[in-house]
Amino acid sequence: MKISVIVTALNEERNIVSAINNILAALEDLHQEGEIVVINDGSTDQTEYLVMSVMKERKNIQLIRHEKPCGVGASFWDGVEACRGEAVVWMPGDNENDPREILQYFHLLDHVDIVIPFIFNKEIRSRLRNMLSFVFRLIINTTFQVNFNYTNGTILYRKSIFKDIRSRSSGFFFHAEILIRAAKKGYLFAEVPCRLNTRERGVSKALTLLSLAQVARGYFGLVRDLYFRKDSKPSFRFPDDSLTKVRREASRNNWRMME
């Protein structure tokens, strides 16, 4: 399968070139065919110029431009619409994530439809960030009766599942919404340990008041959809190339043979 790496960037002129080069190097080292789709989410610095400079030397890079910031989730969905790969993974343009950490698990998409990383070196983050992450995870798992170790990382998806899961959160809640909807529908997933790098330049945008407000809006919107809408019951229907469908059908066939 070809993989599309969706990179979202808002004013990341100090990090974007390193992030792109690290992704390209990881794809080459792991012998994976892929492309990079960069979404410039309304940057006012030199982010777009730097991406275009790299594009002159590499053909497997796309650039999507937002005239004004639309949010990391909206950027991700625009990338999904434009990408050409059968698999999709999100990477932030801040170069905080080593792409090799998640891409090394690409082969697991032969068995599941989603590969979810969780951070094992939490000590590199501040106590406040870790505490907020713990509280967020507790709220998510309790409210929606799931058991995820982490929901906001560089998650690998089989692209075809997005035909079935129609979530469109524009903020940082977009990953959590996809995973919760997918789990409720019965999609198979694997959780894998990944190492996080220390951010070398700039400050994370995940803890701004705007980002937290978007997360809250996404959370309450999902509560409404899953618990108060009449059509909220999952259908358990899957795309034809979904590994969940393949494995469910194989399991049913095995049971028939045993009867």
C-alpha positions, 0 to 999 in steps of 0.5 A: 500500500502507498501511504500519505503523510498529512502534515499540518502546519501553522507558522512552523517556519523553524520546524517545517523543513526538518519535519518534511526531511525526516518523513522523506528519510523515514519513508526511504529507510523503511522502503515504503512508497508514499507522499507528503501532503502539507496543509499550510493552515493560514501561516503568516510566516515563511512556512509556505515558501519553505515548503515550496522550496522543498517541492522543487526538489521532490515530486512526492509532496503536495501543498494545500493552502488555507487563507486563514487558520481553519484548525488542525482537524479541518486541515487533516480532512482537507489532506484526506480529500487530496491524498492518493494513498491507501493509508493515511497518517497525520504528522504535526509540522512542529517536528516533535514526532519521529516518523519512524516511530509510527511508520515502523508499524505500517505492516500492522495494517495487514491485520487491522484498520487503525494503528494507534500510538501511545507515548512511553517516554512521558517524562519529556513532557511537563507535569501539567501536560501529562496531567491534562492528558491523563484527565482528558483520557479519563474523561474520554474513556469513561464517557464513551466506554472505551479504553484507549491509552492515547488518542491524539498522536500520529495515528495510522488509518486505512483510508477507506474507513473514512467512507464510513466514519463521517466525523469532521471535527475541525480542532484537536478533538478530531482524532478522538472522535474518529477513534471513538466512532470507529470503536463503536462500529467495531473496527479492529485496531492495534495500540503500539508504543512510540517515542516522542521527541523534545520540541526544539523550537516554538511552543505547542498550540495544543494548549491554547484557549482556542484549542481547548474550546474546540476540544470541548465543542467536539466532545459535547457534539459527540456526546449529543450524536452518540447518546441523544440522536435516534440514529446513533446505533452503529451499523457494523457495516465495513468497506470491502477492503477493510481488514475488519470486514475480511477478518469478521467474514473469515471468523464466520466461515470458520464457525460454519465449518465447525458446526 
